[in-house]
Amino acid sequence: MTIRHHDYISYSRQTLISFNPPEAVPRQVNFLIDEAVSVGKGANSTISYLHYFLEHHGFGETDVHFHADNCGGQNKNNFFLRYLSWRVANHLHRTIIYSFLLAGHTKFGPDRGFGLLKKAFKATYVSSLYELGSVVETSSSIGFNKAQLVGTHDGKVIVPVYDWSAFLGQYFRKLHNITKFHHFRFALDEPGIVYYKAFVTSEEQKMNLLKKATILPPSDLPAKFMPNGLDAERQKYLFKEIRQFCKPGTEDRVAPSPDLNILPET
């Protein structure tokens, strides 16, 4: 599976992040994140979207090899290593390998799907989150791109974001100098252990990420983040500057009157 950091499109309220199933499966799942339900672009968000992807779009795989680009804030960080170790320790996978592109290499699997999406987006007048989802779904003749809404215009959360950093920080330690390494490995028979190396041909090193070797993290999910929704200033901007460009019938979804006070649903 491949993990792509956030890509941006020129629409007023959305960002996008993509996950690819195994190469044998011609499908890419694109998470569409409306500004009303966004809680930021850091590790907590990316891990939560990956967690949802595995739970709802996975195949029940026991052995996984993830490929990711070198985006330190979202993919290549200790929080992600802790999350993968957590998955293995809780028997969600038997083995996990996590590999990164070398610095300077930025093109890989998800770029194909995103290229199709951008081509379709440029040729389509998109005026709402749902229309964007339709563009994603129809951007390939074989249905390669799939859309997954993270939430809706009115703040309803579909894909929750969890506080993985605080939760996992209770049980796991840091692997220092993580940016020097490109390959990480976890195995069910060694919970908490990460094997890591700089290159494919390098000798593996080993570290126990657990703060206490006898205490494994529970399978419980962390606390959820509640999105702040659109603040008054942002709502006024959308209403004043964007509403005039919306298709008839989509104005109140994309740029409603500030008096409606768009906040996330609890």
N, C-alpha and C positions, 0 to 999 in steps of 0.2 A: 504494500500500500504506500501511496505517496502523500505527503503533506505539504501544502502550499501555504505560505503566509498570506496575509490579507492583500488582495488586489482591489484596486479602486476603479470605479466607473463614473462617468460624468453625469451623475444623477444627484438630485438634491439631498436625498435622505438615506441612501443605501451604501453599504460596503459589502464585500464578498470574500469568502474564504472557501477553498476547495480541498476535497479529499478524493483520492482515487482508490477503488478496490484493486485487487490483483490485476496484472496486465492482461491476463486471459479474459477478464470481464470488461467489455467495452462500455464502461460507465464512469462518470465523474459526478460526484455529489457536490453541489455548490450551495453553501449556506448564505442566504441573503439576510443581511442584518440591518433592520430599520433603525434609524437614529433613536427612535422612541424607546427601544429596548436594548440599546447598546450600553455596555458597562466598561468599555475600553478595549484596547487591542493587546493587552498583555497576556502572560502565560495562563492566567485563570480562564480567560475566554477561550483561548485556543485549545486548552486541555478539555474544557467542558464541551466544546464542539466535537472534538475527537471522541470523547466519551459517548456522546449522543450518536455519532456516526457508527461506532462499533456496536452499540446496543440496538440501533434501529435500521442500519443499512449494512451491517456485517453479515457474515455467513456462518457464524458459530465456529470460526476457525480457532484451532488450538495453538498453532505455531504461526507467528507473524514476523514479517520483515518490513519495517517501515523505512521509507526513503524520504528525506526532507531537505529543503534548502537551508543555507546557513543564515537563518534569521534569529539572532541571539535573543531578542526580546520575546519572541513568540514560540520558537521551536527548540533552539539549542540553549537550554538552560537547566539548572539543577531541579527545577520544579517538574519539568517533563520527565527527567530520569526517575524522580521519586514516584511520579504517577505510574510509569511503566513498571517500576518495581512493585508498587501497590497492586497493580493488576495481576501480576504473576503470583505474588504472595497470597492473593485471595482466589487463586485458581481460575481466574478469568482467561488466562492463557497458560500454555505449558512452557513455551519459549517466546522471547521477543528479541529481535535484532533491530537496532536503531542506527541507520547510516545517514551520513550527511554528504552533500556535494562539497568538493574542494572549493576554496576561496577563488573567486573569479569565474566559476562555472555556475550560471544561474538558470539555465534552461533544462527542464526535464518534463516528465509525464503530464502534469496538470496544465502546462502551458499550451498543449494541443487543444484541450477543451476550452480553455480561456480564450484562445485565439478564435475559435468558432463562435464563442459567445460575443466577443467584441465585434466581430464582423456582422453578426445579426443585429446587435445593439445599434451599430452605426446606421443601419438601414431601417430602423423601426422607431416610430414616435412612441416613447414610453412615458406614461404619465402617472403610474402608480406601482406599488410594490407587486401587486398581482400581475400587472402587465409585464413587469420585469421577469417575474417567474415564468410567464408564458414564453417570453423570448428565450430564456434559458432552456426550457423544455423543447422548443422547436428549432434551436440553433443547429441541430445535427439531424440529418435525414434518417439516421439509425437510432436516434434517441440517446446519444452518448451523454449529453448533459442533463442532469436532474437537478431540480430546485428544491431546497429545503428552507422554508421560512423559519427564522429564529424568533420572529414575533410579527405582530401586525401594526398597521399605522396607528391604531388607537392605544397601543401600549400593552396588548395582551402578549404574554410570554409563552412561546411554544417550546423553545430550547433553553432551559435554565442554565445560568452560569453559577458555578460553585466556587467557594473560597478554598481551592485546592492548596494554595501556598501556605495558608495558616494551618490547615488540617494536617498536611503531610510534613510540615516543619516540626511538628511535635515528635515525629518518629524517625525522621531521616536526617543525615548529615550531608554536608556539601562535598562534592567531588571538585577539588581545586583545579584550576587551569583547564577547565572543560573545553575551551575553544581550541586547544591543541589537538583534540581527538576527534575522529570522524566515525568511529564504529563502537557501539555499545551493545552488550548482550546480557540477557537475564534468563534464568532457568528456574523452573518450579522446585527442583530438588535443592536449590540453594537460595531460599528466600532472603531478600535484602542484599544479595551479592550482585555487583555489576562488574562485568569484564569489559575492558576498554582498551583501545589501541588507536594510534595515529592514522595508520594506513592499513590496507588489506594485508600487506606483507609484513607488517610490524608485529612484534611479540606482544601478546596480550598481557595486560596488568589486571589486578584484581583488588576490589575494595568492598568492604561491608558498609553499605549506606546506613544501616540501622544504628540509631544512637545506643540502643540496648539490644544485643543480639537475641535475647529471649522474648522481646516484646514486639510482636508484629502489629502493623496497623489494622484496625477493624475494617470490615467490609462496608460499614456505614458511609453514606455520602456526606460530604461537608455541608456546612450552612450555605444557603443560596444568597446570591447578591440580588438586591432589588434595584432595577434600573431607576434612574431619577426622572426618566421621561424628558419631554421637551420643556426647557425653562421658558419663562415669559418672553424673554428677549428673542429666543430662537423662534418661538411661535409667531411673534410679531413680524420677524424677518420673512418667514415663509409666507405669511399672509400678505405682506406688502410686496415682496419681490418675486415670489414664485407662483402664487395662485393664478396670476394672469396668464401663465403659460400652460396651465393644466387643461387637459381635455374636459369637455363638459361632462359632468357626472363624477369626476375624480377630485374636484377642488376640495371637498370637505374631508377627503382621506389624506391628501398630501399637505394641504395648506389651509386648515380650518381657521375659523375665527379664534383669536387668542382667548376670547371669552369662554371657549369650550374647555380650556385648561387640560391638555392631553397629558395624562399621567398613566404609568403602568398599572395594570390590574393586579390586585393582591390575591 
